[in-house]
Amino acid sequence: MAVTTRFVTARRAGSHALRPSVVLLGFVMGSAGAITFGLLGVAVVFTWLLPDYPRLENELPTLWRSLGMFAALTCVATLSFYGQLRMKSWRWPAIVVLLLGIAVVGWIQWPR
């Protein structure tokens, strides 16, 4: 009973209790952000090495496309995380867009 009372009191006080959905969205946001950061680092290195290694030019369009997709996915994941954390009215459409984005990125990036 004390745990339930404490949870209800915390919710009334405007506290943002850690819910499983917030944790899962945090994992997705962190993973997408890490992939974006890694791709950005590779893009910087490839661009820097391009004069010495012209064969890297063939890889750049695919790299930029992947960087754009994961940057967009990171933005949507961050928006979904914030919406769910703050219990905004638009959080469910943001989560749906995130799930569709994950499906599209998975479909495009999946090896054939």
The first five atom37 places (N, CA, C, CB, O) and aatype in JSON, in Angstrom:
{
  "aatype": [12, 0, 19, 16, 16, 1, 13, 19, 16, 0, 1, 1, 0, 7, 15, 8, 0, 10, 1, 14, 15, 19, 19, 10, 10, 7, 13, 19, 12, 7, 15, 0, 7, 0, 9, 16, 13, 7, 10, 10, 7, 19, 0, 19, 19, 13, 16, 17, 10, 10, 14, 3, 18, 14, 1, 10, 6, 2, 6, 10, 14, 16, 10, 17, 1, 15, 10, 7, 12, 13, 0, 0, 10, 16, 4, 19, 0, 16, 10, 15, 13, 18, 7, 5, 10, 1, 12, 11, 15, 17, 1, 17, 14, 0, 9, 19, 19, 10, 10, 10, 7, 9, 0, 19, 19, 7, 17, 9, 5, 17, 14, 1],
  "atom_mask": [
    [1, 1, 1, 1, 1],
    [1, 1, 1, 1, 1],
    [1, 1, 1, 1, 1],
    [1, 1, 1, 1, 1],
    [1, 1, 1, 1, 1],
    [1, 1, 1, 1, 1],
    [1, 1, 1, 1, 1],
    [1, 1, 1, 1, 1],
    [1, 1, 1, 1, 1],
    [1, 1, 1, 1, 1],
    [1, 1, 1, 1, 1],
    [1, 1, 1, 1, 1],
    [1, 1, 1, 1, 1],
    [1, 1, 1, 0, 1],
    [1, 1, 1, 1, 1],
    [1, 1, 1, 1, 1],
    [1, 1, 1, 1, 1],
    [1, 1, 1, 1, 1],
    [1, 1, 1, 1, 1],
    [1, 1, 1, 1, 1],
    [1, 1, 1, 1, 1],
    [1, 1, 1, 1, 1],
    [1, 1, 1, 1, 1],
    [1, 1, 1, 1, 1],
    [1, 1, 1, 1, 1],
    [1, 1, 1, 0, 1],
    [1, 1, 1, 1, 1],
    [1, 1, 1, 1, 1],
    [1, 1, 1, 1, 1],
    [1, 1, 1, 0, 1],
    [1, 1, 1, 1, 1],
    [1, 1, 1, 1, 1],
    [1, 1, 1, 0, 1],
    [1, 1, 1, 1, 1],
    [1, 1, 1, 1, 1],
    [1, 1, 1, 1, 1],
    [1, 1, 1, 1, 1],
    [1, 1, 1, 0, 1],
    [1, 1, 1, 1, 1],
    [1, 1, 1, 1, 1],
    [1, 1, 1, 0, 1],
    [1, 1, 1, 1, 1],
    [1, 1, 1, 1, 1],
    [1, 1, 1, 1, 1],
    [1, 1, 1, 1, 1],
    [1, 1, 1, 1, 1],
    [1, 1, 1, 1, 1],
    [1, 1, 1, 1, 1],
    [1, 1, 1, 1, 1],
    [1, 1, 1, 1, 1],
    [1, 1, 1, 1, 1],
    [1, 1, 1, 1, 1],
    [1, 1, 1, 1, 1],
    [1, 1, 1, 1, 1],
    [1, 1, 1, 1, 1],
    [1, 1, 1, 1, 1],
    [1, 1, 1, 1, 1],
    [1, 1, 1, 1, 1],
    [1, 1, 1, 1, 1],
    [1, 1, 1, 1, 1],
    [1, 1, 1, 1, 1],
    [1, 1, 1, 1, 1],
    [1, 1, 1, 1, 1],
    [1, 1, 1, 1, 1],
    [1, 1, 1, 1, 1],
    [1, 1, 1, 1, 1],
    [1, 1, 1, 1, 1],
    [1, 1, 1, 0, 1],
    [1, 1, 1, 1, 1],
    [1, 1, 1, 1, 1],
    [1, 1, 1, 1, 1],
    [1, 1, 1, 1, 1],
    [1, 1, 1, 1, 1],
    [1, 1, 1, 1, 1],
    [1, 1, 1, 1, 1],
    [1, 1, 1, 1, 1],
    [1, 1, 1, 1, 1],
    [1, 1, 1, 1, 1],
    [1, 1, 1, 1, 1],
    [1, 1, 1, 1, 1],
    [1, 1, 1, 1, 1],
    [1, 1, 1, 1, 1],
    [1, 1, 1, 0, 1],
    [1, 1, 1, 1, 1],
    [1, 1, 1, 1, 1],
    [1, 1, 1, 1, 1],
    [1, 1, 1, 1, 1],
    [1, 1, 1, 1, 1],
    [1, 1, 1, 1, 1],
    [1, 1, 1, 1, 1],
    [1, 1, 1, 1, 1],
    [1, 1, 1, 1, 1],
    [1, 1, 1, 1, 1],
    [1, 1, 1, 1, 1],
    [1, 1, 1, 1, 1],
    [1, 1, 1, 1, 1],
    [1, 1, 1, 1, 1],
    [1, 1, 1, 1, 1],
    [1, 1, 1, 1, 1],
    [1, 1, 1, 1, 1],
    [1, 1, 1, 0, 1],
    [1, 1, 1, 1, 1],
    [1, 1, 1, 1, 1],
    [1, 1, 1, 1, 1],
    [1, 1, 1, 1, 1],
    [1, 1, 1, 0, 1],
    [1, 1, 1, 1, 1],
    [1, 1, 1, 1, 1],
    [1, 1, 1, 1, 1],
    [1, 1, 1, 1, 1],
    [1, 1, 1, 1, 1],
    [1, 1, 1, 1, 1]
  ],
  "atom_positions": [
    [[0.82, -1.19, 0.0], [0.0, 0.0, 0.0], [0.86, 1.25, 0.0], [-0.93, 0.0, 1.19], [0.5, 2.24, -0.64]],
    [[1.98, 1.23, 0.69], [2.83, 2.4, 0.77], [3.44, 2.73, -0.6], [3.93, 2.19, 1.8], [3.58, 3.9, -0.95]],
    [[3.79, 1.69, -1.37], [4.38, 1.92, -2.69], [3.35, 2.57, -3.6], [4.89, 0.6, -3.3], [3.67, 3.51, -4.32]],
    [[2.12, 2.08, -3.59], [1.06, 2.66, -4.42], [0.79, 4.1, -4.02], [-0.22, 1.83, -4.31], [0.64, 4.96, -4.89]],
    [[0.73, 4.36, -2.75], [0.48, 5.72, -2.28], [1.61, 6.65, -2.7], [0.32, 5.73, -0.77], [1.37, 7.78, -3.11]],
    [[2.83, 6.18, -2.58], [3.97, 7.0, -2.97], [3.93, 7.29, -4.47], [5.29, 6.31, -2.59], [4.23, 8.41, -4.88]],
    [[3.57, 6.3, -5.3], [3.49, 6.48, -6.74], [2.41, 7.49, -7.09], [3.22, 5.15, -7.44], [2.63, 8.38, -7.92]],
    [[1.25, 7.37, -6.49], [0.15, 8.3, -6.77], [0.53, 9.7, -6.32], [-1.15, 7.84, -6.07], [0.25, 10.68, -7.02]],
    [[1.15, 9.82, -5.16], [1.58, 11.12, -4.67], [2.62, 11.74, -5.6], [2.14, 11.01, -3.24], [2.57, 12.94, -5.88]],
    [[3.55, 10.92, -6.07], [4.58, 11.43, -6.98], [3.96, 11.89, -8.29], [5.64, 10.35, -7.24], [4.38, 12.9, -8.85]],
    [[2.96, 11.16, -8.79], [2.31, 11.54, -10.05], [1.55, 12.85, -9.89], [1.36, 10.43, -10.53], [1.52, 13.67, -10.8]],
    [[0.93, 13.05, -8.74], [0.18, 14.28, -8.51], [1.11, 15.47, -8.36], [-0.69, 14.15, -7.28], [0.74, 16.6, -8.71]],
    [[2.29, 15.24, -7.86], [3.23, 16.33, -7.63], [3.93, 16.77, -8.92], [4.27, 15.92, -6.61], [4.73, 17.7, -8.9]],
    [[3.63, 16.12, -10.05], [4.23, 16.48, -11.32], [5.53, 15.76, -11.6], [0.0, 0.0, 0.0], [6.23, 16.11, -12.55]],
    [[5.87, 14.77, -10.79], [7.08, 14.01, -11.01], [6.91, 13.13, -12.24], [7.43, 13.15, -9.76], [5.8, 12.73, -12.59]],
    [[8.01, 12.85, -12.89], [7.98, 12.03, -14.09], [8.53, 10.65, -13.73], [8.79, 12.68, -15.25], [9.73, 10.4, -13.82]],
    [[7.64, 9.77, -13.33], [8.04, 8.43, -12.91], [8.62, 7.68, -14.09], [6.84, 7.66, -12.29], [8.18, 7.85, -15.23]],
    [[9.59, 6.85, -13.82], [10.23, 6.06, -14.85], [9.34, 4.88, -15.19], [11.63, 5.59, -14.4], [9.14, 3.98, -14.38]],
    [[8.8, 4.92, -16.38], [7.9, 3.87, -16.86], [8.65, 2.98, -17.85], [6.63, 4.48, -17.5], [9.62, 3.43, -18.46]],
    [[8.22, 1.73, -18.01], [8.9, 0.84, -18.96], [8.95, 1.39, -20.38], [8.23, -0.51, -18.98], [9.94, 1.2, -21.08]],
    [[7.9, 2.07, -20.81], [7.89, 2.63, -22.16], [8.96, 3.72, -22.31], [6.51, 3.2, -22.5], [9.57, 3.85, -23.37]],
    [[9.18, 4.49, -21.26], [10.21, 5.53, -21.3], [11.6, 4.89, -21.39], [10.11, 6.45, -20.06], [12.47, 5.37, -22.11]],
    [[11.79, 3.81, -20.64], [13.08, 3.11, -20.68], [13.33, 2.53, -22.07], [13.13, 1.99, -19.61], [14.43, 2.68, -22.6]],
    [[12.34, 1.88, -22.66], [12.5, 1.3, -24.0], [12.77, 2.39, -25.03], [11.25, 0.5, -24.39], [13.64, 2.23, -25.89]],
    [[12.04, 3.49, -24.95], [12.28, 4.58, -25.88], [13.67, 5.2, -25.66], [11.2, 5.66, -25.73], [14.3, 5.66, -26.61]],
    [[14.13, 5.2, -24.43], [15.49, 5.66, -24.16], [16.54, 4.76, -24.79], [0.0, 0.0, 0.0], [17.55, 5.25, -25.31]],
    [[16.31, 3.45, -24.75], [17.23, 2.52, -25.42], [17.26, 2.78, -26.92], [16.82, 1.07, -25.14], [18.33, 2.83, -27.53]],
    [[16.09, 2.94, -27.51], [16.01, 3.2, -28.96], [16.69, 4.52, -29.3], [14.54, 3.21, -29.43], [17.45, 4.6, -30.27]],
    [[16.4, 5.55, -28.51], [17.0, 6.86, -28.75], [18.53, 6.79, -28.63], [16.43, 7.9, -27.77], [19.24, 7.33, -29.48]],
    [[19.02, 6.14, -27.6], [20.46, 6.03, -27.42], [21.13, 5.22, -28.51], [0.0, 0.0, 0.0], [22.21, 5.57, -28.97]],
    [[20.5, 4.14, -28.92], [21.08, 3.31, -29.99], [21.1, 4.06, -31.31], [20.28, 2.0, -30.14], [22.11, 4.05, -32.01]],
    [[20.0, 4.71, -31.65], [19.95, 5.47, -32.9], [20.96, 6.62, -32.86], [18.53, 6.01, -33.15], [21.61, 6.91, -33.86]],
    [[21.08, 7.28, -31.72], [22.05, 8.36, -31.59], [23.48, 7.87, -31.72], [0.0, 0.0, 0.0], [24.31, 8.53, -32.34]],
    [[23.77, 6.72, -31.15], [25.12, 6.16, -31.24], [25.46, 5.77, -32.68], [25.26, 4.94, -30.32], [26.57, 6.01, -33.14]],
    [[24.5, 5.19, -33.39], [24.73, 4.83, -34.79], [24.94, 6.1, -35.62], [23.54, 4.01, -35.34], [25.82, 6.15, -36.47]],
    [[24.12, 7.12, -35.36], [24.27, 8.39, -36.09], [25.64, 9.0, -35.83], [23.16, 9.37, -35.69], [26.31, 9.45, -36.76]],
    [[26.05, 9.03, -34.58], [27.35, 9.58, -34.23], [28.48, 8.8, -34.89], [27.54, 9.58, -32.71], [29.45, 9.39, -35.38]],
    [[28.36, 7.48, -34.92], [29.38, 6.65, -35.56], [29.44, 6.89, -37.06], [0.0, 0.0, 0.0], [30.53, 6.99, -37.63]],
    [[28.27, 6.97, -37.71], [28.25, 7.24, -39.14], [28.8, 8.63, -39.46], [26.84, 7.11, -39.68], [29.46, 8.82, -40.48]],
    [[28.53, 9.59, -38.59], [29.06, 10.93, -38.79], [30.59, 10.91, -38.69], [28.47, 11.91, -37.75], [31.27, 11.58, -39.48]],
    [[31.12, 10.17, -37.75], [32.58, 10.04, -37.63], [33.19, 9.39, -38.87], [0.0, 0.0, 0.0], [34.23, 9.83, -39.36]],
    [[32.54, 8.35, -39.38], [33.04, 7.7, -40.59], [32.97, 8.66, -41.77], [32.22, 6.42, -40.9], [33.89, 8.7, -42.59]],
    [[31.9, 9.45, -41.87], [31.76, 10.42, -42.96], [32.86, 11.46, -42.91], [30.4, 11.09, -42.91], [33.41, 11.85, -43.94]],
    [[33.19, 11.92, -41.71], [34.27, 12.91, -41.57], [35.6, 12.3, -42.0], [34.36, 13.42, -40.1], [36.37, 12.93, -42.73]],
    [[35.88, 11.09, -41.55], [37.14, 10.43, -41.91], [37.2, 10.17, -43.41], [37.3, 9.12, -41.13], [38.23, 10.41, -44.04]],
    [[36.11, 9.67, -44.0], [36.1, 9.4, -45.44], [36.3, 10.68, -46.23], [34.77, 8.73, -45.85], [37.05, 10.69, -47.21]],
    [[35.66, 11.76, -45.81], [35.81, 13.03, -46.51], [37.24, 13.55, -46.39], [34.82, 14.06, -45.95], [37.78, 14.11, -47.34]],
    [[37.83, 13.36, -45.24], [39.2, 13.81, -45.02], [40.2, 12.98, -45.85], [39.54, 13.71, -43.52], [41.18, 13.52, -46.37]],
    [[39.95, 11.69, -45.96], [40.86, 10.8, -46.68], [40.59, 10.73, -48.18], [40.8, 9.43, -46.1], [41.36, 10.11, -48.91]],
    [[39.52, 11.34, -48.64], [39.11, 11.23, -50.04], [40.21, 11.66, -51.03], [37.89, 12.07, -50.26], [40.37, 10.98, -52.04]],
    [[40.97, 12.72, -50.79], [42.02, 13.07, -51.76], [43.1, 11.98, -51.92], [42.69, 14.37, -51.34], [43.63, 11.81, -53.02]],
    [[43.4, 11.26, -50.86], [44.43, 10.21, -50.93], [43.88, 8.86, -51.39], [45.08, 10.05, -49.58], [44.61, 8.05, -51.94]],
    [[42.59, 8.63, -51.16], [41.96, 7.36, -51.5], [40.7, 7.62, -52.33], [41.62, 6.55, -50.22], [39.6, 7.64, -51.77]],
    [[40.84, 7.82, -53.63], [39.67, 8.17, -54.45], [38.62, 7.05, -54.52], [40.11, 8.51, -55.84], [37.47, 7.32, -54.87]],
    [[38.99, 5.83, -54.21], [38.01, 4.74, -54.24], [36.93, 4.89, -53.16], [38.71, 3.39, -54.07], [35.87, 4.26, -53.25]],
    [[37.19, 5.73, -52.15], [36.18, 5.98, -51.11], [34.99, 6.77, -51.65], [36.81, 6.74, -49.94], [33.92, 6.77, -51.06]],
    [[35.19, 7.44, -52.8], [34.1, 8.24, -53.37], [32.9, 7.38, -53.73], [34.59, 8.97, -54.62], [31.77, 7.86, -53.68]],
    [[33.11, 6.12, -54.07], [32.0, 5.21, -54.38], [31.16, 4.89, -53.15], [32.54, 3.92, -54.99], [29.98, 4.55, -53.28]],
    [[31.74, 5.0, -51.97], [31.04, 4.67, -50.74], [30.27, 5.85, -50.16], [32.02, 4.15, -49.72], [29.35, 5.65, -49.36]],
    [[30.62, 7.06, -50.54], [30.02, 8.24, -49.92], [28.51, 8.37, -50.12], [30.68, 9.46, -50.47], [27.83, 8.7, -49.15]],
    [[27.94, 8.12, -51.3], [26.48, 8.26, -51.42], [25.7, 7.34, -50.47], [26.05, 7.97, -52.84], [24.71, 7.75, -49.87]],
    [[26.16, 6.11, -50.34], [25.5, 5.18, -49.41], [25.69, 5.62, -47.97], [26.06, 3.76, -49.6], [24.77, 5.52, -47.16]],
    [[26.87, 6.12, -47.66], [27.14, 6.6, -46.31], [26.26, 7.8, -45.96], [28.63, 6.98, -46.16], [25.69, 7.86, -44.87]],
    [[26.15, 8.76, -46.88], [25.32, 9.94, -46.62], [23.85, 9.56, -46.49], [25.49, 10.98, -47.74], [23.13, 10.12, -45.66]],
    [[23.39, 8.6, -47.31], [22.0, 8.15, -47.2], [21.73, 7.5, -45.84], [21.67, 7.16, -48.34], [20.72, 7.78, -45.19]],
    [[22.65, 6.65, -45.42], [22.49, 6.0, -44.12], [22.56, 7.02, -42.99], [23.57, 4.92, -43.92], [21.8, 6.93, -42.03]],
    [[23.46, 7.97, -43.1], [23.57, 9.02, -42.08], [22.29, 9.82, -41.99], [24.76, 9.94, -42.38], [21.83, 10.13, -40.89]],
    [[21.71, 10.17, -43.12], [20.45, 10.91, -43.12], [19.3, 10.12, -42.5], [0.0, 0.0, 0.0], [18.51, 10.66, -41.73]],
    [[19.22, 8.83, -42.84], [18.15, 7.99, -42.29], [18.28, 7.86, -40.77], [18.18, 6.6, -42.94], [17.29, 8.01, -40.05]],
    [[19.47, 7.6, -40.3], [19.65, 7.43, -38.86], [19.56, 8.74, -38.1], [20.99, 6.77, -38.57], [19.13, 8.76, -36.94]],
    [[19.94, 9.84, -38.72], [19.76, 11.15, -38.08], [18.26, 11.45, -37.92], [20.46, 12.28, -38.9], [17.83, 11.93, -36.88]],
    [[17.48, 11.16, -38.96], [16.03, 11.35, -38.87], [15.43, 10.42, -37.82], [15.37, 11.1, -40.24], [14.56, 10.84, -37.04]],
    [[15.89, 9.18, -37.78], [15.4, 8.23, -36.79], [15.75, 8.68, -35.37], [15.98, 6.83, -37.05], [14.94, 8.52, -34.46]],
    [[16.92, 9.25, -35.2], [17.32, 9.77, -33.89], [16.41, 10.93, -33.47], [18.78, 10.23, -33.91], [16.01, 11.02, -32.31]],
    [[16.1, 11.81, -34.4], [15.2, 12.93, -34.1], [13.81, 12.45, -33.7], [15.09, 13.87, -35.3], [13.24, 12.94, -32.73]],
    [[13.29, 11.49, -34.43], [11.95, 10.96, -34.11], [11.98, 10.22, -32.78], [11.44, 10.02, -35.24], [11.04, 10.32, -31.99]],
    [[13.05, 9.46, -32.53], [13.16, 8.75, -31.25], [13.25, 9.73, -30.09], [14.4, 7.83, -31.26], [12.64, 9.5, -29.04]],
    [[13.98, 10.81, -30.26], [14.08, 11.83, -29.21], [12.74, 12.49, -28.97], [15.12, 12.89, -29.59], [12.36, 12.72, -27.82]],
    [[12.02, 12.79, -30.03], [10.69, 13.38, -29.9], [9.73, 12.42, -29.19], [10.14, 13.75, -31.28], [8.97, 12.84, -28.32]],
    [[9.78, 11.15, -29.55], [8.93, 10.14, -28.9], [9.28, 9.99, -27.42], [9.07, 8.8, -29.61], [8.39, 9.9, -26.57]],
    [[10.56, 9.97, -27.13], [11.01, 9.86, -25.75], [10.51, 11.04, -24.92], [12.55, 9.78, -25.69], [9.98, 10.86, -23.83]],
    [[10.69, 12.23, -25.44], [10.24, 13.43, -24.72], [8.72, 13.42, -24.53], [10.68, 14.69, -25.47], [8.22, 13.73, -23.45]],
    [[8.0, 13.07, -25.59], [6.55, 13.03, -25.5], [6.05, 12.03, -24.48], [0.0, 0.0, 0.0], [5.11, 12.31, -23.73]],
    [[6.67, 10.87, -24.44], [6.26, 9.85, -23.48], [6.68, 10.23, -22.06], [6.85, 8.49, -23.85], [5.94, 9.99, -21.11]],
    [[7.86, 10.81, -21.92], [8.34, 11.21, -20.6], [7.44, 12.28, -19.99], [9.79, 11.72, -20.68], [7.12, 12.22, -18.8]],
    [[7.05, 13.24, -20.79], [6.22, 14.35, -20.31], [4.72, 14.13, -20.47], [6.61, 15.61, -21.03], [3.92, 15.0, -20.16]],
    [[4.35, 12.94, -20.97], [2.94, 12.56, -21.15], [2.19, 13.58, -22.02], [2.25, 12.43, -19.77], [1.09, 14.02, -21.69]],
    [[2.82, 13.96, -23.14], [2.21, 14.9, -24.06], [1.09, 14.22, -24.83], [3.26, 15.48, -25.02], [1.07, 13.0, -24.97]],
    [[0.15, 15.01, -25.33], [-0.99, 14.46, -26.05], [-0.58, 13.86, -27.4], [-2.05, 15.53, -26.27], [-1.29, 13.0, -27.92]],
    [[0.53, 14.28, -27.97], [0.96, 13.82, -29.29], [1.95, 12.66, -29.22], [1.59, 14.97, -30.05], [2.56, 12.31, -30.22]],
    [[2.11, 12.06, -28.05], [3.13, 11.02, -27.9], [2.84, 9.76, -28.71], [3.28, 10.66, -26.44], [3.77, 9.15, -29.23]],
    [[1.57, 9.37, -28.83], [1.26, 8.13, -29.56], [1.51, 8.26, -31.06], [-0.18, 7.73, -29.31], [2.07, 7.33, -31.65]],
    [[1.12, 9.36, -31.7], [1.5, 9.49, -33.11], [3.02, 9.51, -33.31], [0.9, 10.76, -33.7], [3.52, 8.97, -34.3]],
    [[3.75, 10.11, -32.39], [5.21, 10.13, -32.49], [5.78, 8.72, -32.37], [5.82, 11.04, -31.41], [6.74, 8.38, -33.07]],
    [[5.22, 7.91, -31.5], [5.7, 6.54, -31.35], [5.37, 5.72, -32.59], [5.07, 5.88, -30.09], [6.17, 4.89, -33.02]],
    [[4.2, 5.94, -33.17], [3.83, 5.24, -34.4], [4.8, 5.61, -35.53], [2.38, 5.58, -34.82], [5.25, 4.73, -36.27]],
    [[5.13, 6.9, -35.65], [6.09, 7.33, -36.66], [7.46, 6.7, -36.39], [6.21, 8.89, -36.68], [8.16, 6.3, -37.33]],
    [[7.85, 6.59, -35.13], [9.12, 5.95, -34.78], [9.12, 4.49, -35.21], [9.38, 6.07, -33.27], [10.09, 4.01, -35.8]],
    [[8.05, 3.77, -34.92], [7.98, 2.36, -35.3], [8.01, 2.19, -36.81], [6.71, 1.71, -34.73], [8.67, 1.28, -37.32]],
    [[7.31, 3.06, -37.53], [7.36, 3.01, -38.99], [8.78, 3.33, -39.5], [6.33, 4.0, -39.6], [9.26, 2.72, -40.44]],
    [[9.42, 4.3, -38.86], [10.79, 4.65, -39.24], [11.75, 3.5, -39.01], [0.0, 0.0, 0.0], [12.63, 3.26, -39.84]],
    [[11.6, 2.8, -37.9], [12.46, 1.64, -37.63], [12.22, 0.57, -38.69], [12.19, 1.07, -36.22], [13.17, -0.06, -39.17]],
    [[10.96, 0.35, -39.06], [10.65, -0.64, -40.08], [11.24, -0.26, -41.44], [9.13, -0.81, -40.21], [11.78, -1.11, -42.14]],
    [[11.14, 1.01, -41.8], [11.69, 1.46, -43.09], [13.21, 1.35, -43.1], [11.26, 2.91, -43.37], [13.78, 0.84, -44.06]],
    [[13.86, 1.81, -42.05], [15.32, 1.7, -41.98], [15.75, 0.24, -42.0], [15.85, 2.4, -40.7], [16.72, -0.11, -42.67]],
    [[15.04, -0.6, -41.27], [15.36, -2.03, -41.3], [15.18, -2.65, -42.67], [0.0, 0.0, 0.0], [15.98, -3.47, -43.11]],
    [[14.12, -2.24, -43.35], [13.85, -2.77, -44.7], [14.94, -2.33, -45.68], [12.45, -2.3, -45.2], [15.4, -3.13, -46.5]],
    [[15.35, -1.08, -45.6], [16.35, -0.56, -46.52], [17.75, -1.09, -46.2], [16.36, 0.96, -46.48], [18.51, -1.42, -47.11]],
    [[18.1, -1.19, -44.93], [19.45, -1.58, -44.54], [19.66, -3.1, -44.47], [19.77, -0.98, -43.2], [20.8, -3.56, -44.41]],
    [[18.59, -3.87, -44.47], [18.72, -5.32, -44.34], [19.51, -5.88, -45.54], [17.31, -5.99, -44.24], [19.2, -5.56, -46.69]],
    [[20.52, -6.7, -45.27], [21.31, -7.26, -46.39], [20.46, -8.17, -47.26], [22.53, -8.04, -45.86], [19.64, -8.95, -46.78]],
    [[20.67, -8.06, -48.54], [19.91, -8.89, -49.5], [20.79, -9.98, -50.05], [19.35, -8.04, -50.65], [20.33, -10.78, -50.87]]
  ]
}
